[in-house]
Amino acid sequence: MDHLSDPQSAIHASRNTASGHVPALDGLRGMAILMVLLWHYVGSSQSIFPGWAGVDLFFVLSGFLITWRLRATRHRPNYLTTFYRNRALRVLPVYYTVVSCFFLALHLLVKPQHLSTFDTYVLHIPSFLIFTQNWTFVRFPLPKDLSLGPLWSIAVEVQLYIVWPFLLRLTRNMKYRIRTFLVLFVLVLLARCLVYLGFPRTGDSFYYNTFFRMDSFLAGSLVYLWHESLLKIDVNKVRASMAILLTLLIAGGLFTRNLSPYSPFFTTVGYSITAAFFACILHLAVSGRRVPAFLDGKLLRYFGKISYCLYIIHFPILQVVASRFRRLGSDWWPDHNDFFRWTAIAFSLLLSLLLSTLSYRYFESYFLRLKK
C-alpha cells in the first residue's frame, strides 16, 4: 500500500488533486468488500464477526473522501457542480445498468406466479430509480428476494452526497467545524438510543435510516478535518482507543449474543462504536502509520479497486446461481446439498470477480476518465 507519509502530506495531496484517490485506501476498501462477501456468501448465521460492518467501513471511507474532494476544490469555479458531476460519473453508470437489467429480467423472465417474490421491487420501482429505496425498506417489509437489498447503502450515500457540501459550510472556522461534526456524531448516537427506548421499533428501521447511519460519514469526515487542521494526535492514543473500541464491540456482541445489525446493541451505541473504530484505522492509514500488513497485499488492493461493481452485483449473481444449483442438487444428488451450496458460492464469487474486473477496465474507466 502506498502510504502518505504524514498528515501534512495528506493535506498537500488534497490541495493539489480533486480526485481524492489515495492508493493507501484501496486495501481498506478491499477489507470492506471482503467483509460484506463473507457475510452474504457464507451466511450471517455462520459468521463469527459482523461482516455487515463492511458497509460501515465504506461509509467511513466515503465521509473522508467526499470531505477531501469538497475541501480540495472549494476555491475553484463551479466546484459544487463539478463535485456532483464527478459523483454522478462514478455512481450512476454501473448502478443504473444493474438496476435496469434486473427490472428487465423481472419483466421478461419471471413467470407471473412467481412475481409475488418480487412484490417490493415491482411496487416501488421509482424508489430504486431516485435513490430512496432505503426508506422503502424502513417503511415496508423487506423483499423476499434480496437481490437488490445491498443497494440501500448506495441510496444513503447519494442522499448524503447531496447535503454534505452544505453541512461543511455551516461553519467557516475549522475549529468550530470540527466541534459541530463531533456534536452531530453524538446527537446521532443519542437519537438512536432515545428512539429505541421511547418508540419500540424493529432493528431494520434503524439500520436503513439515513440519519441514524450518518455517524459513520461524520467519523470519516472528522478524520480528514483533523488532518487538514494539522492537529497532532498521539498514535499511541489512537491505538489505545482502537483497543478500547474493539473491546466494547466484542463485549456488546457477547452480552447480547447477537451479531446482527438489527440487534439492540448495534442499533443504539454499536454503529457509533464501529464507526469510531474504523475511523482510527483510517487515521493510521492516511497518516502513514503501520496498519496490519495484509492491507498492503496486491490482492486486497485489487478487491478494493473493483469493489463498487462487486458490491452491487455479487448478491444478485448469488441469488440466481444458488437457485439453479439447488435445483440441480435436488434432482441429481439430493443427499449432498452442502456440496452444491459451496459450489454455487465459489462459482458466484468467480463470476462476480470476472464481471467486476471487466466493468472496471472497460466500462467504469471510461466514465472515470471524464471526471474533472
BALOBA-1460 file (C-alpha; in Angstrom, 3 decimals):
// residues 372
<rec num="1" residu="m" x="0.000" y="0.000" z="0.000"/>
<rec num="2" residu="d" x="1.305" y="3.485" z="-0.851"/>
<rec num="3" residu="h" x="1.167" y="5.437" z="2.407"/>
<rec num="4" residu="l" x="1.018" y="9.173" z="2.757"/>
<rec num="5" residu="s" x="3.994" y="9.972" z="4.938"/>
<rec num="6" residu="d" x="2.161" y="12.163" z="7.462"/>
<rec num="7" residu="p" x="-0.959" y="14.326" z="7.907"/>
<rec num="8" residu="q" x="0.719" y="17.243" z="6.148"/>
<rec num="9" residu="s" x="1.336" y="15.016" z="3.122"/>
<rec num="10" residu="a" x="-2.348" y="14.182" z="3.029"/>
<rec num="11" residu="i" x="-3.306" y="17.836" z="3.071"/>
<rec num="12" residu="h" x="-0.702" y="18.702" z="0.434"/>
<rec num="13" residu="a" x="-2.131" y="15.984" z="-1.805"/>
<rec num="14" residu="s" x="-5.682" y="17.133" z="-1.202"/>
<rec num="15" residu="r" x="-4.826" y="20.655" z="-2.243"/>
<rec num="16" residu="n" x="-3.296" y="19.511" z="-5.493"/>
<rec num="17" residu="t" x="-5.799" y="16.947" z="-6.698"/>
<rec num="18" residu="a" x="-9.561" y="16.859" z="-6.988"/>
<rec num="19" residu="s" x="-9.662" y="13.120" z="-7.464"/>
<rec num="20" residu="g" x="-9.426" y="12.319" z="-3.788"/>
<rec num="21" residu="h" x="-7.831" y="8.986" z="-4.671"/>
<rec num="22" residu="v" x="-5.377" y="7.599" z="-2.152"/>
<rec num="23" residu="p" x="-3.810" y="4.266" z="-3.141"/>
<rec num="24" residu="a" x="-3.393" y="3.543" z="0.572"/>
<rec num="25" residu="l" x="-7.154" y="3.306" z="0.931"/>
<rec num="26" residu="d" x="-7.637" y="0.545" z="-1.642"/>
<rec num="27" residu="g" x="-6.655" y="-2.025" z="0.972"/>
<rec num="28" residu="l" x="-9.342" y="-0.711" z="3.311"/>
<rec num="29" residu="r" x="-11.893" y="-0.870" z="0.511"/>
<rec num="30" residu="g" x="-10.770" y="-4.420" z="-0.153"/>
<rec num="31" residu="m" x="-11.240" y="-5.292" z="3.505"/>
<rec num="32" residu="a" x="-14.716" y="-3.752" z="3.454"/>
<rec num="33" residu="i" x="-15.902" y="-5.698" z="0.404"/>
<rec num="34" residu="l" x="-14.453" y="-8.962" z="1.721"/>
<rec num="35" residu="m" x="-16.380" y="-8.484" z="4.966"/>
<rec num="36" residu="v" x="-19.590" y="-7.994" z="3.001"/>
<rec num="37" residu="l" x="-18.882" y="-11.005" z="0.772"/>
<rec num="38" residu="l" x="-18.280" y="-13.204" z="3.803"/>
<rec num="39" residu="w" x="-21.493" y="-12.028" z="5.422"/>
<rec num="40" residu="h" x="-23.603" y="-12.615" z="2.326"/>
<rec num="41" residu="y" x="-21.917" y="-15.682" z="0.861"/>
<rec num="42" residu="v" x="-21.038" y="-17.706" z="3.944"/>
<rec num="43" residu="g" x="-24.207" y="-16.650" z="5.707"/>
<rec num="44" residu="s" x="-24.806" y="-14.443" z="8.731"/>
<rec num="45" residu="s" x="-25.678" y="-17.437" z="10.895"/>
<rec num="46" residu="q" x="-22.219" y="-18.923" z="10.380"/>
<rec num="47" residu="s" x="-20.186" y="-15.724" z="10.600"/>
<rec num="48" residu="i" x="-18.058" y="-15.285" z="13.695"/>
<rec num="49" residu="f" x="-17.954" y="-11.498" z="13.320"/>
<rec num="50" residu="p" x="-20.352" y="-8.867" z="11.967"/>
<rec num="51" residu="g" x="-19.318" y="-8.858" z="8.310"/>
<rec num="52" residu="w" x="-22.175" y="-6.474" z="7.533"/>
<rec num="53" residu="a" x="-19.991" y="-3.798" z="9.178"/>
<rec num="54" residu="g" x="-18.031" y="-3.697" z="5.919"/>
<rec num="55" residu="v" x="-20.769" y="-1.306" z="4.795"/>
<rec num="56" residu="d" x="-19.935" y="0.925" z="7.771"/>
<rec num="57" residu="l" x="-16.298" y="0.927" z="6.699"/>
<rec num="58" residu="f" x="-17.401" y="2.026" z="3.232"/>
<rec num="59" residu="f" x="-19.401" y="4.829" z="4.860"/>
<rec num="60" residu="v" x="-16.392" y="5.999" z="6.889"/>
<rec num="61" residu="l" x="-14.214" y="5.980" z="3.760"/>
<rec num="62" residu="s" x="-16.870" y="7.896" z="1.820"/>
<rec num="63" residu="g" x="-17.143" y="10.529" z="4.545"/>
<rec num="64" residu="f" x="-13.372" y="11.028" z="4.403"/>
<rec num="65" residu="l" x="-13.165" y="11.128" z="0.619"/>
<rec num="66" residu="i" x="-16.106" y="13.395" z="-0.140"/>
<rec num="67" residu="t" x="-14.892" y="15.831" z="2.516"/>
<rec num="68" residu="w" x="-11.436" y="15.656" z="0.900"/>
<rec num="69" residu="r" x="-12.828" y="16.431" z="-2.556"/>
<rec num="70" residu="l" x="-15.032" y="19.255" z="-1.370"/>
<rec num="71" residu="r" x="-12.308" y="20.893" z="0.685"/>
<rec num="72" residu="a" x="-9.684" y="20.408" z="-2.057"/>
<rec num="73" residu="t" x="-11.757" y="22.134" z="-4.743"/>
<rec num="74" residu="r" x="-13.697" y="24.706" z="-2.699"/>
<rec num="75" residu="h" x="-11.895" y="27.669" z="-4.253"/>
<rec num="76" residu="r" x="-12.373" y="26.563" z="-7.846"/>
<rec num="77" residu="p" x="-15.120" y="27.979" z="-10.070"/>
<rec num="78" residu="n" x="-18.262" y="25.844" z="-10.116"/>
<rec num="79" residu="y" x="-16.749" y="23.459" z="-7.589"/>
<rec num="80" residu="l" x="-20.169" y="22.282" z="-6.408"/>
<rec num="81" residu="t" x="-21.344" y="21.470" z="-9.931"/>
<rec num="82" residu="t" x="-18.079" y="19.650" z="-10.577"/>
<rec num="83" residu="f" x="-18.459" y="17.647" z="-7.364"/>
<rec num="84" residu="y" x="-21.965" y="16.433" z="-8.268"/>
<rec num="85" residu="r" x="-20.897" y="15.721" z="-11.847"/>
<rec num="86" residu="n" x="-17.979" y="13.600" z="-10.693"/>
<rec num="87" residu="r" x="-20.133" y="11.718" z="-8.201"/>
<rec num="88" residu="a" x="-22.682" y="11.022" z="-10.930"/>
<rec num="89" residu="l" x="-19.985" y="9.691" z="-13.264"/>
<rec num="90" residu="r" x="-18.770" y="7.347" z="-10.539"/>
<rec num="91" residu="v" x="-22.092" y="6.113" z="-9.196"/>
<rec num="92" residu="l" x="-24.710" y="6.166" z="-11.933"/>
<rec num="93" residu="p" x="-23.392" y="4.105" z="-14.888"/>
<rec num="94" residu="v" x="-22.897" y="0.793" z="-13.052"/>
<rec num="95" residu="y" x="-25.863" y="1.367" z="-10.761"/>
<rec num="96" residu="y" x="-28.410" y="2.045" z="-13.495"/>
<rec num="97" residu="t" x="-27.003" y="-0.715" z="-15.691"/>
<rec num="98" residu="v" x="-27.533" y="-3.321" z="-12.976"/>
<rec num="99" residu="v" x="-30.923" y="-1.975" z="-11.886"/>
<rec num="100" residu="s" x="-32.145" y="-1.810" z="-15.498"/>
<rec num="101" residu="c" x="-31.009" y="-5.381" z="-16.184"/>
<rec num="102" residu="f" x="-32.735" y="-6.560" z="-13.014"/>
<rec num="103" residu="f" x="-36.093" y="-4.990" z="-13.822"/>
<rec num="104" residu="l" x="-35.837" y="-6.085" z="-17.457"/>
<rec num="105" residu="a" x="-35.244" y="-9.660" z="-16.258"/>
<rec num="106" residu="l" x="-38.283" y="-9.391" z="-13.980"/>
<rec num="107" residu="h" x="-40.390" y="-8.356" z="-16.952"/>
<rec num="108" residu="l" x="-39.077" y="-10.924" z="-19.422"/>
<rec num="109" residu="l" x="-38.009" y="-13.970" z="-17.409"/>
<rec num="110" residu="v" x="-40.050" y="-14.246" z="-14.231"/>
<rec num="111" residu="k" x="-43.290" y="-16.161" z="-14.534"/>
<rec num="112" residu="p" x="-46.444" y="-14.397" z="-13.278"/>
<rec num="113" residu="q" x="-46.953" y="-16.948" z="-10.489"/>
<rec num="114" residu="h" x="-43.507" y="-16.093" z="-9.106"/>
<rec num="115" residu="l" x="-43.830" y="-12.309" z="-9.210"/>
<rec num="116" residu="s" x="-45.056" y="-12.180" z="-5.599"/>
<rec num="117" residu="t" x="-41.472" y="-12.888" z="-4.539"/>
<rec num="118" residu="f" x="-40.507" y="-9.561" z="-6.088"/>
<rec num="119" residu="d" x="-43.513" y="-7.505" z="-4.904"/>
<rec num="120" residu="t" x="-41.405" y="-4.882" z="-3.131"/>
<rec num="121" residu="y" x="-39.432" y="-4.191" z="-6.291"/>
<rec num="122" residu="v" x="-42.476" y="-4.119" z="-8.561"/>
<rec num="123" residu="l" x="-44.447" y="-1.806" z="-6.262"/>
<rec num="124" residu="h" x="-41.549" y="0.530" z="-5.532"/>
<rec num="125" residu="i" x="-39.599" y="0.784" z="-8.773"/>
<rec num="126" residu="p" x="-39.384" y="4.610" z="-8.531"/>
<rec num="127" residu="s" x="-37.524" y="4.432" z="-5.204"/>
<rec num="128" residu="f" x="-34.743" y="2.426" z="-6.880"/>
<rec num="129" residu="l" x="-34.507" y="4.997" z="-9.645"/>
<rec num="130" residu="i" x="-34.252" y="8.064" z="-7.397"/>
<rec num="131" residu="f" x="-32.138" y="6.509" z="-4.607"/>
<rec num="132" residu="t" x="-34.736" y="6.363" z="-1.846"/>
<rec num="133" residu="q" x="-35.011" y="2.575" z="-1.541"/>
<rec num="134" residu="n" x="-33.531" y="2.617" z="1.948"/>
<rec num="135" residu="w" x="-36.654" y="4.465" z="3.112"/>
<rec num="136" residu="t" x="-38.760" y="1.876" z="1.290"/>
<rec num="137" residu="f" x="-37.006" y="-0.764" z="3.405"/>
<rec num="138" residu="v" x="-37.743" y="1.258" z="6.546"/>
<rec num="139" residu="r" x="-41.435" y="1.681" z="5.806"/>
<rec num="140" residu="f" x="-42.339" y="-1.566" z="4.067"/>
<rec num="141" residu="p" x="-41.409" y="-5.238" z="4.583"/>
<rec num="142" residu="l" x="-38.068" y="-6.266" z="3.128"/>
<rec num="143" residu="p" x="-38.231" y="-8.034" z="-0.249"/>
<rec num="144" residu="k" x="-38.499" y="-11.828" z="-0.169"/>
<rec num="145" residu="d" x="-35.784" y="-11.781" z="-2.807"/>
<rec num="146" residu="l" x="-32.842" y="-9.679" z="-1.633"/>
<rec num="147" residu="s" x="-31.021" y="-9.351" z="-4.949"/>
<rec num="148" residu="l" x="-31.079" y="-5.548" z="-4.778"/>
<rec num="149" residu="g" x="-31.018" y="-5.417" z="-0.979"/>
<rec num="150" residu="p" x="-27.417" y="-4.112" z="-0.751"/>
<rec num="151" residu="l" x="-28.362" y="-1.070" z="-2.830"/>
<rec num="152" residu="w" x="-29.858" y="0.569" z="0.260"/>
<rec num="153" residu="s" x="-26.370" y="1.802" z="1.177"/>
<rec num="154" residu="i" x="-25.888" y="3.373" z="-2.257"/>
<rec num="155" residu="a" x="-29.083" y="5.353" z="-1.628"/>
<rec num="156" residu="v" x="-27.769" y="6.523" z="1.757"/>
<rec num="157" residu="e" x="-24.505" y="7.653" z="0.176"/>
<rec num="158" residu="v" x="-26.242" y="9.568" z="-2.618"/>
<rec num="159" residu="q" x="-28.523" y="11.333" z="-0.132"/>
<rec num="160" residu="l" x="-25.510" y="12.372" z="1.944"/>
<rec num="161" residu="y" x="-23.638" y="13.499" z="-1.173"/>
<rec num="162" residu="i" x="-26.446" y="15.991" z="-1.708"/>
<rec num="163" residu="v" x="-26.335" y="17.512" z="1.783"/>
<rec num="164" residu="w" x="-22.627" y="17.201" z="2.659"/>
<rec num="165" residu="p" x="-21.370" y="20.323" z="0.838"/>
<rec num="166" residu="f" x="-23.888" y="22.419" z="2.749"/>
<rec num="167" residu="l" x="-23.108" y="20.671" z="6.016"/>
<rec num="168" residu="l" x="-19.440" y="21.532" z="5.596"/>
<rec num="169" residu="r" x="-20.322" y="25.180" z="5.035"/>
<rec num="170" residu="l" x="-22.314" y="25.518" z="8.256"/>
<rec num="171" residu="t" x="-19.204" y="26.961" z="9.872"/>
<rec num="172" residu="r" x="-16.331" y="28.817" z="8.233"/>
<rec num="173" residu="n" x="-13.887" y="28.265" z="11.072"/>
<rec num="174" residu="m" x="-12.154" y="24.854" z="11.118"/>
<rec num="175" residu="k" x="-12.177" y="24.691" z="14.916"/>
<rec num="176" residu="y" x="-15.935" y="25.152" z="15.101"/>
<rec num="177" residu="r" x="-16.488" y="22.886" z="12.099"/>
<rec num="178" residu="i" x="-14.789" y="20.023" z="13.919"/>
<rec num="179" residu="r" x="-16.771" y="20.756" z="17.070"/>
<rec num="180" residu="t" x="-20.005" y="20.844" z="15.068"/>
<rec num="181" residu="f" x="-19.298" y="17.473" z="13.478"/>
<rec num="182" residu="l" x="-18.410" y="15.977" z="16.875"/>
<rec num="183" residu="v" x="-21.681" y="17.278" z="18.302"/>
<rec num="184" residu="l" x="-23.600" y="15.854" z="15.333"/>
<rec num="185" residu="f" x="-21.896" y="12.482" z="15.841"/>
<rec num="186" residu="v" x="-23.037" y="12.405" z="19.473"/>
<rec num="187" residu="l" x="-26.531" y="13.611" z="18.536"/>
<rec num="188" residu="v" x="-26.982" y="10.762" z="16.050"/>
<rec num="189" residu="l" x="-25.944" y="8.258" z="18.727"/>
<rec num="190" residu="l" x="-28.279" y="9.796" z="21.328"/>
<rec num="191" residu="a" x="-31.152" y="9.998" z="18.855"/>
<rec num="192" residu="r" x="-30.921" y="6.266" z="18.110"/>
<rec num="193" residu="c" x="-30.873" y="5.460" z="21.825"/>
<rec num="194" residu="l" x="-33.823" y="7.716" z="22.633"/>
<rec num="195" residu="v" x="-35.916" y="6.459" z="19.721"/>
<rec num="196" residu="y" x="-35.103" y="2.852" z="20.622"/>
<rec num="197" residu="l" x="-36.108" y="3.377" z="24.270"/>
<rec num="198" residu="g" x="-39.150" y="5.554" z="23.652"/>
<rec num="199" residu="f" x="-40.616" y="4.089" z="20.474"/>
<rec num="200" residu="p" x="-40.042" y="0.331" z="20.163"/>
<rec num="201" residu="r" x="-39.226" y="-0.466" z="16.562"/>
<rec num="202" residu="t" x="-37.671" y="-3.259" z="14.592"/>
<rec num="203" residu="g" x="-33.923" y="-3.053" z="14.068"/>
<rec num="204" residu="d" x="-34.171" y="-2.614" z="10.315"/>
<rec num="205" residu="s" x="-35.883" y="0.752" z="10.781"/>
<rec num="206" residu="f" x="-32.607" y="1.928" z="12.341"/>
<rec num="207" residu="y" x="-30.244" y="0.094" z="10.017"/>
<rec num="208" residu="y" x="-31.596" y="1.597" z="6.779"/>
<rec num="209" residu="n" x="-32.306" y="5.081" z="8.161"/>
<rec num="210" residu="t" x="-30.046" y="7.719" z="6.612"/>
<rec num="211" residu="f" x="-29.911" y="9.948" z="9.687"/>
<rec num="212" residu="f" x="-29.227" y="7.052" z="12.045"/>
<rec num="213" residu="r" x="-26.315" y="5.877" z="9.866"/>
<rec num="214" residu="m" x="-24.814" y="9.330" z="9.345"/>
<rec num="215" residu="d" x="-22.374" y="8.895" z="12.238"/>
<rec num="216" residu="s" x="-20.123" y="6.756" z="10.037"/>
<rec num="217" residu="f" x="-19.878" y="9.552" z="7.465"/>
<rec num="218" residu="l" x="-19.221" y="12.053" z="10.225"/>
<rec num="219" residu="a" x="-16.433" y="9.867" z="11.629"/>
<rec num="220" residu="g" x="-14.694" y="9.672" z="8.248"/>
<rec num="221" residu="s" x="-15.168" y="13.376" z="7.642"/>
<rec num="222" residu="l" x="-13.691" y="14.200" z="11.051"/>
<rec num="223" residu="v" x="-10.568" y="12.207" z="10.218"/>
<rec num="224" residu="y" x="-9.994" y="14.419" z="7.190"/>
<rec num="225" residu="l" x="-10.787" y="17.647" z="9.054"/>
<rec num="226" residu="w" x="-8.332" y="16.732" z="11.818"/>
<rec num="227" residu="h" x="-5.656" y="16.111" z="9.214"/>
<rec num="228" residu="e" x="-6.371" y="19.309" z="7.348"/>
<rec num="229" residu="s" x="-6.221" y="21.320" z="10.549"/>
<rec num="230" residu="l" x="-2.841" y="19.687" z="11.295"/>
<rec num="231" residu="l" x="-3.939" y="18.684" z="14.786"/>
<rec num="232" residu="k" x="-1.354" y="16.361" z="16.271"/>
<rec num="233" residu="i" x="-2.820" y="13.097" z="17.508"/>
<rec num="234" residu="d" x="-0.638" y="10.755" z="19.533"/>
<rec num="235" residu="v" x="-0.531" y="7.478" z="17.630"/>
<rec num="236" residu="n" x="-0.354" y="5.548" z="20.901"/>
<rec num="237" residu="k" x="-3.623" y="7.146" z="21.984"/>
<rec num="238" residu="v" x="-5.195" y="6.164" z="18.676"/>
<rec num="239" residu="r" x="-4.087" y="2.565" z="19.100"/>
<rec num="240" residu="a" x="-5.297" y="2.540" z="22.700"/>
<rec num="241" residu="s" x="-8.644" y="3.900" z="21.513"/>
<rec num="242" residu="m" x="-8.851" y="1.121" z="18.933"/>
<rec num="243" residu="a" x="-8.253" y="-1.481" z="21.637"/>
<rec num="244" residu="i" x="-10.967" y="0.020" z="23.843"/>
<rec num="245" residu="l" x="-13.461" y="0.294" z="20.988"/>
<rec num="246" residu="l" x="-12.788" y="-3.268" z="19.832"/>
<rec num="247" residu="t" x="-13.241" y="-4.494" z="23.412"/>
<rec num="248" residu="l" x="-16.589" y="-2.699" z="23.602"/>
<rec num="249" residu="l" x="-17.711" y="-4.269" z="20.311"/>
<rec num="250" residu="i" x="-16.726" y="-7.757" z="21.436"/>
<rec num="251" residu="a" x="-18.337" y="-7.253" z="24.846"/>
<rec num="252" residu="g" x="-21.535" y="-5.959" z="23.260"/>
<rec num="253" residu="g" x="-21.714" y="-8.939" z="20.918"/>
<rec num="254" residu="l" x="-21.041" y="-11.432" z="23.716"/>
<rec num="255" residu="f" x="-23.505" y="-9.796" z="26.092"/>
<rec num="256" residu="t" x="-26.378" y="-9.719" z="23.595"/>
<rec num="257" residu="r" x="-25.267" y="-12.912" z="21.824"/>
<rec num="258" residu="n" x="-26.380" y="-11.243" z="18.637"/>
<rec num="259" residu="l" x="-24.111" y="-10.067" z="15.826"/>
<rec num="260" residu="s" x="-26.999" y="-8.941" z="13.639"/>
<rec num="261" residu="p" x="-27.045" y="-5.287" z="12.579"/>
<rec num="262" residu="y" x="-30.606" y="-5.211" z="13.936"/>
<rec num="263" residu="s" x="-29.564" y="-6.149" z="17.492"/>
<rec num="264" residu="p" x="-30.330" y="-3.760" z="20.392"/>
<rec num="265" residu="f" x="-26.618" y="-3.193" z="20.961"/>
<rec num="266" residu="f" x="-25.808" y="-2.116" z="17.425"/>
<rec num="267" residu="t" x="-28.997" y="-0.102" z="16.882"/>
<rec num="268" residu="t" x="-28.227" y="2.007" z="19.951"/>
<rec num="269" residu="v" x="-24.485" y="2.504" z="20.500"/>
<rec num="270" residu="g" x="-22.891" y="-0.177" z="18.319"/>
<rec num="271" residu="y" x="-22.981" y="1.651" z="14.996"/>
<rec num="272" residu="s" x="-21.171" y="4.629" z="16.505"/>
<rec num="273" residu="i" x="-18.540" y="2.472" z="18.218"/>
<rec num="274" residu="t" x="-17.963" y="0.647" z="14.922"/>
<rec num="275" residu="a" x="-17.626" y="3.962" z="13.076"/>
<rec num="276" residu="a" x="-15.110" y="5.282" z="15.602"/>
<rec num="277" residu="f" x="-13.082" y="2.052" z="15.382"/>
<rec num="278" residu="f" x="-12.869" y="2.257" z="11.592"/>
<rec num="279" residu="a" x="-12.030" y="5.966" z="11.822"/>
<rec num="280" residu="c" x="-8.984" y="5.074" z="13.943"/>
<rec num="281" residu="i" x="-7.826" y="2.564" z="11.321"/>
<rec num="282" residu="l" x="-8.375" y="5.168" z="8.611"/>
<rec num="283" residu="h" x="-6.355" y="7.738" z="10.524"/>
<rec num="284" residu="l" x="-3.416" y="5.352" z="10.806"/>
<rec num="285" residu="a" x="-3.631" y="4.509" z="7.099"/>
<rec num="286" residu="v" x="-3.643" y="8.085" z="5.805"/>
<rec num="287" residu="s" x="-1.019" y="9.324" z="8.273"/>
<rec num="288" residu="g" x="1.498" y="6.725" z="7.147"/>
<rec num="289" residu="r" x="1.381" y="4.715" z="10.372"/>
<rec num="290" residu="r" x="1.727" y="0.982" z="10.260"/>
<rec num="291" residu="v" x="-1.559" y="-0.831" z="9.776"/>
<rec num="292" residu="p" x="-1.970" y="-4.618" z="9.546"/>
<rec num="293" residu="a" x="0.446" y="-5.961" z="6.935"/>
<rec num="294" residu="f" x="-2.241" y="-7.784" z="4.978"/>
<rec num="295" residu="l" x="-3.676" y="-4.412" z="3.915"/>
<rec num="296" residu="d" x="-0.551" y="-3.956" z="1.794"/>
<rec num="297" residu="g" x="-1.313" y="-7.035" z="-0.286"/>
<rec num="298" residu="k" x="-1.880" y="-6.607" z="-4.012"/>
<rec num="299" residu="l" x="-4.860" y="-8.955" z="-3.920"/>
<rec num="300" residu="l" x="-6.651" y="-6.936" z="-1.272"/>
<rec num="301" residu="r" x="-5.977" y="-3.694" z="-3.116"/>
<rec num="302" residu="y" x="-7.297" y="-5.332" z="-6.285"/>
<rec num="303" residu="f" x="-10.531" y="-6.150" z="-4.462"/>
<rec num="304" residu="g" x="-10.644" y="-2.524" z="-3.363"/>
<rec num="305" residu="k" x="-10.347" y="-1.190" z="-6.900"/>
<rec num="306" residu="i" x="-13.237" y="-3.301" z="-8.218"/>
<rec num="307" residu="s" x="-15.274" y="-3.042" z="-5.024"/>
<rec num="308" residu="y" x="-18.033" y="-0.761" z="-6.331"/>
<rec num="309" residu="c" x="-19.291" y="-3.045" z="-9.087"/>
<rec num="310" residu="l" x="-18.538" y="-6.121" z="-6.979"/>
<rec num="311" residu="y" x="-20.686" y="-4.766" z="-4.161"/>
<rec num="312" residu="i" x="-23.623" y="-4.130" z="-6.484"/>
<rec num="313" residu="i" x="-23.585" y="-7.399" z="-8.453"/>
<rec num="314" residu="h" x="-22.349" y="-10.039" z="-6.010"/>
<rec num="315" residu="f" x="-25.691" y="-10.675" z="-4.338"/>
<rec num="316" residu="p" x="-27.975" y="-10.847" z="-7.401"/>
<rec num="317" residu="i" x="-25.475" y="-13.236" z="-9.001"/>
<rec num="318" residu="l" x="-25.514" y="-15.401" z="-5.878"/>
<rec num="319" residu="q" x="-29.322" y="-15.416" z="-5.808"/>
<rec num="320" residu="v" x="-29.568" y="-16.565" z="-9.417"/>
<rec num="321" residu="v" x="-26.722" y="-19.087" z="-9.301"/>
<rec num="322" residu="a" x="-27.664" y="-20.589" z="-5.932"/>
<rec num="323" residu="s" x="-31.253" y="-21.203" z="-7.017"/>
<rec num="324" residu="r" x="-30.042" y="-23.041" z="-10.123"/>
<rec num="325" residu="f" x="-27.584" y="-25.149" z="-8.149"/>
<rec num="326" residu="r" x="-30.214" y="-26.018" z="-5.539"/>
<rec num="327" residu="r" x="-32.446" y="-27.272" z="-8.306"/>
<rec num="328" residu="l" x="-29.637" y="-29.342" z="-9.783"/>
<rec num="329" residu="g" x="-28.758" y="-30.722" z="-6.383"/>
<rec num="330" residu="s" x="-32.301" y="-31.801" z="-5.597"/>
<rec num="331" residu="d" x="-32.571" y="-33.519" z="-8.981"/>
<rec num="332" residu="w" x="-29.123" y="-35.094" z="-9.301"/>
<rec num="333" residu="w" x="-27.629" y="-35.562" z="-5.847"/>
<rec num="334" residu="p" x="-30.234" y="-34.848" z="-3.145"/>
<rec num="335" residu="d" x="-28.043" y="-36.101" z="-0.284"/>
<rec num="336" residu="h" x="-25.202" y="-33.652" z="-0.981"/>
<rec num="337" residu="n" x="-26.792" y="-30.240" z="-0.639"/>
<rec num="338" residu="d" x="-23.699" y="-28.790" z="1.037"/>
<rec num="339" residu="f" x="-21.563" y="-29.666" z="-1.980"/>
<rec num="340" residu="f" x="-23.889" y="-27.797" z="-4.327"/>
<rec num="341" residu="r" x="-24.154" y="-24.874" z="-1.894"/>
<rec num="342" residu="w" x="-20.397" y="-24.357" z="-1.708"/>
<rec num="343" residu="t" x="-20.037" y="-24.914" z="-5.451"/>
<rec num="344" residu="a" x="-22.659" y="-22.238" z="-6.034"/>
<rec num="345" residu="i" x="-20.786" y="-19.847" z="-3.728"/>
<rec num="346" residu="a" x="-17.458" y="-20.482" z="-5.459"/>
<rec num="347" residu="f" x="-18.973" y="-20.081" z="-8.931"/>
<rec num="348" residu="s" x="-20.828" y="-16.906" z="-7.897"/>
<rec num="349" residu="l" x="-17.663" y="-15.386" z="-6.463"/>
<rec num="350" residu="l" x="-15.593" y="-16.147" z="-9.555"/>
<rec num="351" residu="l" x="-18.297" y="-14.810" z="-11.869"/>
<rec num="352" residu="s" x="-18.689" y="-11.661" z="-9.762"/>
<rec num="353" residu="l" x="-14.936" y="-11.059" z="-9.786"/>
<rec num="354" residu="l" x="-14.741" y="-11.562" z="-13.543"/>
<rec num="355" residu="l" x="-17.622" y="-9.211" z="-14.323"/>
<rec num="356" residu="s" x="-16.362" y="-6.597" z="-11.849"/>
<rec num="357" residu="t" x="-12.894" y="-6.689" z="-13.403"/>
<rec num="358" residu="l" x="-14.315" y="-6.293" z="-16.893"/>
<rec num="359" residu="s" x="-16.567" y="-3.499" z="-15.689"/>
<rec num="360" residu="y" x="-13.700" y="-1.613" z="-14.060"/>
<rec num="361" residu="r" x="-11.386" y="-1.915" z="-17.048"/>
<rec num="362" residu="y" x="-13.765" y="-1.428" z="-19.956"/>
<rec num="363" residu="f" x="-16.852" y="0.335" z="-18.601"/>
<rec num="364" residu="e" x="-16.237" y="2.292" z="-15.394"/>
<rec num="365" residu="s" x="-12.808" y="3.504" z="-16.522"/>
<rec num="366" residu="y" x="-14.395" y="5.333" z="-19.473"/>
<rec num="367" residu="f" x="-16.561" y="7.417" z="-17.153"/>
<rec num="368" residu="l" x="-13.794" y="7.878" z="-14.582"/>
<rec num="369" residu="r" x="-11.644" y="9.498" z="-17.275"/>
<rec num="370" residu="l" x="-14.398" y="12.081" z="-17.798"/>
<rec num="371" residu="k" x="-14.139" y="13.294" z="-14.224"/>
<rec num="372" residu="k" x="-12.602" y="16.723" z="-13.668"/>
